[in-house]
């Protein structure tokens, strides 16, 4: 699955799944533009590991369209093109329908839904046939035991899955594949901040592997969907959860 000569732009790539994906894409030969919001140190770790000739860290609020346009422009200025788009930036707001606020809902959907869509839009003029887009959802979209406080988060990820389905019809005509990876419970900072020892134990016991996923477990699937080996995979949501769901 060599990605030598390819250029990847990743939002949310200074930590968690986005960071693991950036490192794996670079390992396969791609140059990577690391989008980060506040974790400059985490983004720099990727640049240091890959090398400044094939990696650049760019600060971006991935929920704001002008900043996404700037992110894309800086990537093209550095590498000349874009072949791979990975929309990994996201947030998780917890609350039932009674406790939701308009401000919190708008902030969540700006980052989780608007951000990936407009990242694709801004990158599209610089993408040739054979390019790939990978978006991020969650296995919670199909979990039957979904807790009520995940209402807005799972709603935003459901939008991503529909976006994947429809975008693949549009961009497929240009030879660009659009797919989605939907991880199960994965030990990221975003995930861990909403867990207790009891919930973590429950999730470990619910998985046939007896553990929670790691970002590196998800990164390989993203690399596959960015490679020519997945050229006939379009509009799909791949649930990567160790057999949990």
N, C-alpha and C positions, 0 to 999 in steps of 0.2 A: 504494500500500500504506500509506496514512495510518494511523498508530496514535495519532492525537490522542485524548486522553482515556483511553488505556489505561495500566495500571500493570503494570510488569514487576518481578519479583523474580529476581535472578540470584546464585547462589553462585559463588565463584571469579571474581569480576568485577573484581579490581584489576589484573589482568595477562592477557596472552595472548588467547585466543579469547574468554573471558568479558568482558574489558574492551572488546575490539573490538565485540562484540555489544551491550554496554550503550550504547556511543556511537552505534552505528547505530540501535538502537531509539529512543534519545532524538532522534536526527536525524529520525526518522519521526514524532516527536510524543509518544512514550510518556514517562511518568514512570518513573524507575528506582530500585530499591533495590539498592545495591551491596554484596554480601556479600564480606567479605575476612577472612583469617585473621591474617596478619602484615604485609601490605603496605599500611599505612595511607596512605602517600604516594600509591601508585598509585590507591587508591580515591578519595582526595581530588582527584586530577587529573580524574577523571570528574565529580565533583560540581562542580568549578570550571568545567569545560567546558560542562556542561549548565545549571548554575544551581541554587542551593539550594532553589528553589521546586519543581523537578521532579526532584531527585536527593538521595539520602541514602546515606551510607556507614555500614554496620553491621558490627561485628566479630562473627564467628561461626566456631566450629569445625564445619564442615559434616558431620563424621562423628559428631556427638553430638546425639541427638534433642532433649534439653531446649534446647540452644542453637538448633536449627532452629526450635523452637516460639517462642522469644524473637525470632528473626529475623523470622518471619512476623508476630508481634504488633506489633513495632516498625514494620514496613512498613504494616500496616493502620492503626496509630495515625497515621502520617504521611499516607497517601493514601486510606484508607477502604475499599480493596478490592484484589483482585489479579486481573489478567486474563491475565498471561503468566508462566509459570514456566520458567526456563532453569537447568538443573543443570549448571554448568560446572566446579565444583570437582572436582579430581582429583589423583592422584599416580601416579607410575610407579616401581614397585619391580622391579629386575632380579635375576634369579637362576634357575638351573635347578632341577629337582626336588631335586637333591642338596643345594643350598645354601639352599633355602627355610627360613624359621623360622616358627613359629606366630605369634609376635608381629608379624612383618612382614606375614604374610598377613592377620591380623585387622585391622591398621591400614589396609591397602590396601582391603580389602573394606568396612570401616566408612565410609571416605570415598567410594570409587568406586561402591558399590552401595547400602549402607544410607542414605547421605546423600541421594542423589537421590530415593529412594523415600519417605523420611519428609519431605522438603521438599514433595513433592507432597501427601502426606497432611495435613500441617499447613496448607498453603495452600488445600486443597480447600473447606473451609467458606466461604471468602471469594471463591470463583470462580463466576461466572454462566455460563449457556450462551453459547457463542461464544468461550470462553477457550481458551488453547493451552498445551500443555506441550512443551518441547523438551529432550531429554536428549542426552548426548554419548557417542559410542562411538569407534571407530577403524577405519580401513580394514584394519588388521592382522588383523581378525577374518576376513577373506576372502583374505588374502595367502598364496600358496603357498610363499613363501620366508621364512617367519617364523623368526627366530632363537630357539633354545631359551630364552634368558634372559628372553624376554617372556612366559613361561608365566603367571604370576599376573596381570600387567597385562591381557593379552588375555582371560584367563578372567573378570576383573571386567567388562570391556566386553562380552563375550558375554552376561553376565547382564543388562546394560543393554538390549541388543537384544531379549532375551526379555521383559524388563519392559515395554518399549515395546509389543511385540506384544499382550501380555495386558492391560495397563492401557488400551489403546485400546478394547478390547471393553467394559471396565467403565465408563470415563469417557465413552466415546462415547454411552452412553445418557443422559448428562447434557448432551450437546451440547458436550463438551470434547474437543478433538483432542489426541492424544498422538503425537509423532513423535520421530525420532532423527536427528542429524547425525553422520556418521562421517568425520572428516577423514583425509586422508592425511598424509604428513610435513609439518609446519607449524612455522615458525620461532618457537616459543615458548620461554620459559625452561625449562619442563618437558622439552620435546623436546631442546633443545640441550645440556642437561647430560649427556645420555647418548650424545652423538655425538663422533666424531673427524673430522678433515678428510677422511680416506679414506672414511668412511661417508657424509658429506655429499656428497662428489663422486659417489659411487655413486648416491645417491638423486636427485641432480640429473640425472644421465645416464639414470636409469630413467624419468624423466617426459618425456612428449612435448613439454612446454613448456620443458624444460631448466632448471628451477628448482624450488626447494622452495616450498610454499605459505606465505602470510603470514596472520596472524590475520584481516585484513580480507577475504581471499578466502573465509573460512568464515562471517564475520558476515552476509553477504548472504543466505545460505541459511537462517540462523537467523531473520532478519527475515521472509523469505518464509513460513516455517513458523509464524510468530507472527501472520501477517496473514490477513484474510478471504479473500484470493486462494487460500489453501491449505485452504479449509474442507472440501473433499472428499478431502483427503489425511490419512489416519489410519492409525496403526500401521505406518508406513513407516520404514525406515532409508535415509537419503539419503547416499550415499558421495560426498564432495566432495574430490577428489584430483587434479584437472587431467588426468584420463584415465589416471592411473598404474595403476589397478586397477579 
